[in-house]
């Protein structure tokens, strides 16, 4: 353990004499000036249910820091909600908001000297943004996630609303029924109660070793989470004095642990955008091929929506991340360090002795479930080949992502007729108006990072998956992305994207598209409905490329213009270089 005088904040006090008087001006005592300085960064704001409650945990973290003779300072950069941004161009700001929040964390932690930080967020972009920021600033850090909301009546959860909306548009349910569902799907604060991007990334934060053990995806309203926030505040003062930094914790081994957990929980495909971006900020690399390699043969264990039966709040009841890790223990690197100062293996042993599982199972008993209802035993898994795959071919030379565990078996190997659209709006209109028929491949392009900010295609996937005929007979292929709640025959992140002149830009009506998930293939095998040789297809694509006129960027000013200029490929994470 190092002396307080060696802390960064104390060194910089000697360099910058203005620090002391400026801090005194906002109420610091003289004693406060010499304490370890801890930044409490969060996405708190009245922006959506995932962030509106976070001030509660900020204040608990402040209490924890101050109780251990540290001095906490609160900073805020709130996030946006993908759900609130659906159906209009607001969703185009979603992915870039991740990078902007990470930038603000860098600014906050870099412009003022801090010895450690607590980082608090709940949702799709807030959690990965904070993890990226943690890797970038590399001061002793602990992540606290804001948990998951309760399910509504009859276990109603938000990801069902898209399907109900599509059913209403088709005249299958009444306006009154849809209104009831809309008014009761989100009964509390917290991340949405399914294994979408928010829930998946909370779990990834713990799997990386950056959270206190067992604290990811707790019910947002339970008192256990208040305790976690306070303990994190206490622990960060110790880490600051120890000098244990995030880059000592997040290594290639801990990245692999996270991917193995991702496979076991059937995590969101958006993790394939966020995890490579997080790795990049830690000076590491996690490419899409590594996801594919680690998912092959991995056991999928978690029976939680959207792929499974139960709402995400039940995950904690069944033991949370530690319970998943116990099932796949033989596949993990147990010697990696964590924010406890101990190894992952030591943490797992401690949890068996300190009452953690008894506390979790007390909630499970109240809802009448057994652990095995939620988290299947390793030897009795839901699936044995992971949950995502990376497809490649002349349509996606750099790759594309599919959550194969959510794809009907009928669509794992298929040849389909292309129906290309240059925006999601055109595509969803064609689906709702019954212009898409069995055997079609709906192509949505110019929706990648450089095209329009890489919005998610949530309404399109819901329109398809809620139609029993189309869900088992067509595919959606896009250079955009999907909601973490999406299910059904959806292939995204096609790279290179259309705006960069990727092959997806050159597809024409009735070209034949082959999908072969088991063999990881996505390719064009025919022109205008006629099968062709590989050489003939390549020649036709080259001819089309030579005649292609690139589209002007959708955004000529503002942050999306900046993002379009600097975003890397979706398969690299879509971060800004």
Secondary structure, 3 states (H helix, E strand, C coil): CCCHHHCHHHHHHHHCCHHHHHHHCCCCCHHHHCCEEEEEEECCCCCCCCCCCCHHHHHHHHHHHHHCCEEEEEEECCCCCCCCCCCCHHHHHHHHHHHHHHHHHHHHHHHCCCCEEEEEECCCCHHHHHHHHHHHHCCEEEEEECCECCCCHHHCCCHHHHHHHHHHHCCCCCHHHHHHHHHHCCCCCCECCCCCHHHHHHHHHHHCCCCCCCCCCCECCCHHHHHHHHHHHHHHHHHHHHCCCHHHHCCHHHHHHHHHHHHHHCCCCCHHHHHHHHHHHCCCCCCHHHHHHHHCCCCECECECCCCCECCHHHHHCCHHHHHHHHCHHHCCCCCECCCCCEHHHHHHHHHHCCHHHHHHHHHHHCCCCHHHHECCHHHCCECCCCCEEEEECCEEEEEEECHHHCCHHHCEEEEEEEEECCHHHHHHHHHCCCCCCCEEEEECCCCHHHHCCCECHHHHHHHHCCHHHHCCCEEEECCECCCCCCCCEEEEEECCHHHCCHHHHCCCCCEEEEECCCCEEEEEEECCEECCHHHHHHHHHHHHHHCCCCCCCCCCCHHHHHHHHECCHHHCCCEC
